[in-house]
């Protein structure tokens, strides 16, 4: 008979293992010495030790599922319970018990983590829905459309919730996108209709401009071209593919007429050059009125200068913008002086300015109170939104206060 601390072999070749519950039969050995029998079943034990060690490492360092881990534990426990190895089987059972506890702990951690992820996904999707519903009312068609497409990509990257919640949120999200698309489609359909009306109007204007291009009735025709230009601007833009071609035809017809007229008026160039010289002298005289110190005198003087200006006649076309610009600058300065005087002496305008300032100040104070309340309640999102609104109201208030200063405080 042969033995070691954990097992023995009796004279019949039966192999036993010692456990806390007493000796258990491991098996029968007839092919060799008792020492070889013990060595064989000790190797079986070492195999179990290695197997448990590997499983412990997998549980600790990989994402092995709790179900697969428990299946592996049960398989090893079955081998231990069958007592087909010689060694400290009780120690192996305790290691398996500890491993079960670890697996259960990880199962709970994963469950809690999944619940947290689901909760975060719910909040994220609710935020996406809220933003989509707000964007659905936007008229920033390009920016809002791009943002809605980005929200869809974000949605696709989030985990699914339970079917009912996910379907309800997706329905709201999809409805908001559909509402925006419907409004955008209606907007561009109306825009297309307006552009078609503009195209038809401009076709008519082009036809008339081309018919007039050969006219030699210089004054009335030039006046009619100015009217046609005003109608052109009032018509709005046609479709992009038509607008440039229509404009080139319209402008080309005018150019033909005015080029012909310029040829006829070529002999007047000397007279116009003299007119330019006279108008430049008047511009110098007018510029001496600025800055305006005596409004009544400046107004009368400018009126006299302007009457002489109008009596002079045409100047060369390329010089006209500059010399007329000088006169317009003086005229604007006098007009601004008149407006300043009017605002300073107009009690109704002052009262309106004071009333507007008071309303804006009250609105600013109210917003600040609401922001403080939102911050105190922990509603930072609302506070931030109100803060942006406050910036706009404060800017209007600053502008109103600046205007009120023009009335003398």
Secondary structure, 3 states (H helix, E strand, C coil): CEEECCEEECCCCEEEEEECCEEEEEEECCCCCHHHHHHHHHHHHHHHHHHHHHHHHHHHHCCCCHHHHHHHHHHHHHHHHCCCCCCCHHHHHHHHHHHHHHHHHHHHHHHHHHHHHHHHHHHHHHHHHHHHHHHCCCCCHHHHHHHHHHHHHHHHCCCCCCHHHHHHHHHHHHHHHHHHHHHHHHHHHHHHHHHHHHHHHHHHHHHHHHHHCCCCCHHHHHHHHHHHHHHHHHHCCCCHHHHHHHHHHHHHHHHHHHHHHHHHHHHHHHHHHHHHHHHHHHHHHHHCCCCCCCHHHHHHHHHHHHHHHHHHCCCCHHHHHHHHHHHHHHHHHHHHHHHHHHHHHCHHHHHHHHHHHHHHHHHHHHHHHHHHHHHHCCCHHHHHHHHHHHHHHHHHHHHHHHHHHCCCC
